[in-house]
Amino acid sequence: MAERHIEVALDRRGVRCTARLLDDRAPVTCTAVWDALPLSGDVYHAKYARNEIYALFPPFAEREPPLENPTVTPIPGDLCYFSFAGTELATSSYGYDREVHPGTTLVDLALFYERNNLLLNGDVGWVPGIVWGEVVEGLDRMAEACNDLWRTGAQGETLTFRRA
């Protein structure tokens, strides 16, 4: 199979990077994401995992992918896939500006932009993610924009994933 690439963008800031899908390590997840593109949603900056931005989406795969190519220590440039039951995210401490219902499942597509990340949640423990892509171009500029998002806020910003 030929390499597949996507663009990851912070739309309002006009910053983009290119990522290669890891079809050899996470084939089910890569296919699910690829088939659902484009995806765009409100961006959030992680509170617990450190150097992560993400957007939440309704489930888009026919079946949730298995835990393939898992990690709890993502590195800069990793794209990760998480699936959460609404009860895991319904606590007000997460700070979502929309209601998260207990019976809902949410997919979290994340970009890790710097080192020293640890996927340990005080409410539920270890939260392994599926590494399904790696940024191959533009990470430095994206990391600057992510730090700006952390410092100045995410209000009005969207995170978009689209085929490159």
Buried (B, 14 or more C-beta within 10 A) or exposed (E): EEEBBBBBBBBBBEBBBBBBBBBEBBBBBBBBBBEBBEBBBBBBBBEBBBBBBBBBBEBEBEEBBEEBBBBBBBBBBBBBBBBBBBBBBBEEEBEBEEEBEEEBEBBBBBBBBBEEBEBEBEEEEEBBBBBBBBBEBBBEBBBEBBBBBBEEEBEEBBBBBEEB
